[in-house]
Amino acid sequence: MLQTDSEFTKTRWICTLIGLGFYLADIVTDVGLAGKYFLVGDLVWSGLTLVSVVVGSAVTQVFSYSWYRDDMRKPLVNSGRDGLISGMNGRGLIGLHVMQTGIFTRYYDLLKVGYKAVFSKPLGPVECPRDVHLALFGRATDLSMLKLFEMFLESVPQLVLQLYIVLGHGHRSILQCICMVGSFINIAWAIVDYRRCLRRSLPQVREMPSGLPTFVYLLYKLLTITTHILSLSLFLILSPYSTLGMAVVWLAGTLWAHWVRTDFCTSKGLERLYRIIVGVVLMFTFFNVKGQDTSWPMAVYYVLFALVNLSGPLLLVLVRPEVNDAEYFWPVTLLIFGGTVLGLACLLLYYTICHPRGKSLQADEVDGHMGGQERETETPDNTVRIRNFLQL
C-alpha cells in the first residue's frame, strides 16, 4: 500500500505550478532590472545583473540536456518511446536547450503527466501506483535539482550584488526591491522543494518528519545562507577586491570536490563543471559532497563560516569608520550576528534532537552511505542518478 506521504498529490501538483510562477517571476524581474540599469547608464551593474541570469540558465540547460540524453539510453525510463523524450529526438532536445527552454519543457511534462495521475479518473485498474508516483517524484527531483543549481548560480549572487548596490551606493528602486524579494523567495522555495522531492523520490529513504524538524532544518538553512549573503555584501562595500577572497573560497571548494573524487556525472567534462558548481554552493552552505561521514568537516566549515560572518561588520568599522553613521549598518550588523547565532543554534538543535536516528539508507549531511550494493539492485533505474544528488 502506497503511503500518503509518497503520493504525488493534487497539492504537490499545485506547488509545482506555483514553483513555475516563482521561477518565471525571478527571471523576469532580474532581466527587467538589468534593462533599467542599462537605460539609466549603469552599464556595469546592468551587465553583472544579466550575467548571473545567463550563467544560471546556461548551466541548468547543459545538465538538463545531459539527463535527458542519459534517460533516452535507459530502457526502464524510456520504454516504448522509440528513442524519444518529451516527444522529441536528440536533435529536437538540443534545439530546446539551446533556446534555453529545457526547464520549461520539464515543467510542462511534469504538470501534464502529474495532472493525468492526480486529477483524471482512471478508466480501468491502475497498475503499480507506487511506481507511477515514484516516477513523478523522480521527474520533480530532477527539476528541483536544476532549480537548486540555478539558485546558487543566479538568485544568490543576484542578492549579493543588489545588496551591495543598495547598501554601498544608496541606489534604491521599487523594481530592485521586487527583484531581491523574488530572489529570496526563489531561494526559500528551492530549498523546501528540493528537500521534499529528493527524500520522496527514493523508496528506501526515511522521510524527514514534518512539523518542527522540517521547520528547524529550513530555518537553519535560510538563516545561514541569508546572513552569509549579507556579510559578503559588506565585504564588497569594504572593497570590491573582496571578490578575490571569494574566488579563493570558491577555488578551495572546487579543489575539495576534485580531491574527494565526486562521481555525479557520466562524462569527465560534465563532472568538472559539476565540481565548479560544488565550489559555488560551498561558498554559501555546507552539504555532503560524496555521501561520506562529514561530521568533522561540517563542524570546521561552520566555525570558519561564523568567523567570516562576524568579521565582515568588524572590518568595515575598523577600515571605514564612517559607516557607523550609515542608516543600514547597525540593522544589517544585528541581522548578521543574530541570524548567525540562531542559524547555528537551529543546526545543533536539528542534528542533536530532530534528525532521524537509526540505520540510514540515504546519505545526509553528516551521514555516510550504507547498503550501497543492496540499494543498487533494488532501486528503480530512474532513481540511480537521484541517489547522487546533493544532500542539502
Secondary structure in CASP SS format (residue, H / E / C, confidence):
PFRMAT SS
TARGET T0000
AUTHOR 0000-0000-0000
METHOD secondary structure of the structure
MODEL  1
M C 1.00
L C 1.00
Q C 1.00
T H 1.00
D H 1.00
S H 1.00
E C 1.00
F C 1.00
T C 1.00
K H 1.00
T H 1.00
R H 1.00
W H 1.00
I H 1.00
C H 1.00
T H 1.00
L H 1.00
I H 1.00
G H 1.00
L H 1.00
G H 1.00
F H 1.00
Y H 1.00
L H 1.00
A H 1.00
D H 1.00
I H 1.00
V H 1.00
T H 1.00
D H 1.00
V H 1.00
G H 1.00
L H 1.00
A H 1.00
G H 1.00
K H 1.00
Y H 1.00
F H 1.00
L H 1.00
V C 1.00
G C 1.00
D C 1.00
L H 1.00
V H 1.00
W H 1.00
S H 1.00
G H 1.00
L H 1.00
T H 1.00
L H 1.00
V H 1.00
S H 1.00
V H 1.00
V H 1.00
V H 1.00
G H 1.00
S H 1.00
A H 1.00
V H 1.00
T H 1.00
Q H 1.00
V H 1.00
F H 1.00
S H 1.00
Y H 1.00
S H 1.00
W H 1.00
Y H 1.00
R H 1.00
D H 1.00
D H 1.00
M H 1.00
R C 1.00
K C 1.00
P C 1.00
L C 1.00
V C 1.00
N C 1.00
S C 1.00
G C 1.00
R C 1.00
D C 1.00
G C 1.00
L C 1.00
I E 1.00
S C 1.00
G C 1.00
M E 1.00
N C 1.00
G H 1.00
R H 1.00
G H 1.00
L H 1.00
I H 1.00
G H 1.00
L H 1.00
H H 1.00
V H 1.00
M C 1.00
Q C 1.00
T C 1.00
G H 1.00
I H 1.00
F H 1.00
T H 1.00
R H 1.00
Y H 1.00
Y H 1.00
D H 1.00
L H 1.00
L H 1.00
K H 1.00
V H 1.00
G H 1.00
Y H 1.00
K H 1.00
A H 1.00
V H 1.00
F C 1.00
S C 1.00
K C 1.00
P C 1.00
L C 1.00
G C 1.00
P C 1.00
V C 1.00
E C 1.00
C C 1.00
P H 1.00
R H 1.00
D H 1.00
V H 1.00
H H 1.00
L H 1.00
A H 1.00
L H 1.00
F H 1.00
G H 1.00
R H 1.00
A H 1.00
T H 1.00
D H 1.00
L H 1.00
S H 1.00
M H 1.00
L H 1.00
K H 1.00
L H 1.00
F H 1.00
E H 1.00
M H 1.00
F H 1.00
L H 1.00
E H 1.00
S H 1.00
V H 1.00
P H 1.00
Q H 1.00
L H 1.00
V H 1.00
L H 1.00
Q H 1.00
L H 1.00
Y H 1.00
I H 1.00
V H 1.00
L H 1.00
G H 1.00
H H 1.00
G C 1.00
H C 1.00
R C 1.00
S C 1.00
I H 1.00
L H 1.00
Q H 1.00
C H 1.00
I H 1.00
C H 1.00
M H 1.00
V H 1.00
G H 1.00
S H 1.00
F H 1.00
I H 1.00
N H 1.00
I H 1.00
A H 1.00
W H 1.00
A H 1.00
I H 1.00
V H 1.00
D H 1.00
Y H 1.00
R H 1.00
R H 1.00
C H 1.00
L H 1.00
R H 1.00
R H 1.00
S H 1.00
L C 1.00
P C 1.00
Q C 1.00
V C 1.00
R C 1.00
E C 1.00
M C 1.00
P C 1.00
S C 1.00
G C 1.00
L H 1.00
P H 1.00
T H 1.00
F H 1.00
V H 1.00
Y H 1.00
L H 1.00
L H 1.00
Y H 1.00
K H 1.00
L H 1.00
L H 1.00
T H 1.00
I H 1.00
T H 1.00
T H 1.00
H H 1.00
I H 1.00
L H 1.00
S H 1.00
L H 1.00
S H 1.00
L H 1.00
F H 1.00
L H 1.00
I H 1.00
L H 1.00
S C 1.00
P C 1.00
Y C 1.00
S H 1.00
T H 1.00
L H 1.00
G H 1.00
M H 1.00
A H 1.00
V H 1.00
V H 1.00
W H 1.00
L H 1.00
A H 1.00
G H 1.00
T H 1.00
L H 1.00
W H 1.00
A H 1.00
H H 1.00
W H 1.00
V C 1.00
R C 1.00
T C 1.00
D C 1.00
F C 1.00
C C 1.00
T C 1.00
S C 1.00
K H 1.00
G H 1.00
L H 1.00
E H 1.00
R H 1.00
L H 1.00
Y H 1.00
R H 1.00
I H 1.00
I H 1.00
V H 1.00
G H 1.00
V H 1.00
V H 1.00
L H 1.00
M C 1.00
F C 1.00
T C 1.00
F C 1.00
F C 1.00
N E 1.00
V C 1.00
K C 1.00
G C 1.00
Q C 1.00
D C 1.00
T C 1.00
S H 1.00
W H 1.00
P H 1.00
M H 1.00
A H 1.00
V H 1.00
Y H 1.00
Y H 1.00
V H 1.00
L H 1.00
F H 1.00
A H 1.00
L H 1.00
V H 1.00
N H 1.00
L H 1.00
S H 1.00
G H 1.00
P H 1.00
L H 1.00
L H 1.00
L H 1.00
V H 1.00
L H 1.00
V H 1.00
R C 1.00
P H 1.00
E H 1.00
V H 1.00
N H 1.00
D H 1.00
A C 1.00
E C 1.00
Y C 1.00
F H 1.00
W H 1.00
P H 1.00
V H 1.00
T H 1.00
L H 1.00
L H 1.00
I H 1.00
F H 1.00
G H 1.00
G H 1.00
T H 1.00
V H 1.00
L H 1.00
G H 1.00
L H 1.00
A H 1.00
C H 1.00
L H 1.00
L H 1.00
L H 1.00
Y H 1.00
Y H 1.00
T H 1.00
I H 1.00
C H 1.00
H C 1.00
P C 1.00
R C 1.00
G C 1.00
K C 1.00
S C 1.00
L C 1.00
Q C 1.00
A C 1.00
D C 1.00
E C 1.00
V C 1.00
D C 1.00
G C 1.00
H C 1.00
M C 1.00
G C 1.00
G H 1.00
Q H 1.00
E H 1.00
R H 1.00
E H 1.00
T H 1.00
E H 1.00
T C 1.00
P C 1.00
D H 1.00
N H 1.00
T H 1.00
V C 1.00
R C 1.00
I H 1.00
R H 1.00
N H 1.00
F C 1.00
L C 1.00
Q E 1.00
L C 1.00
END
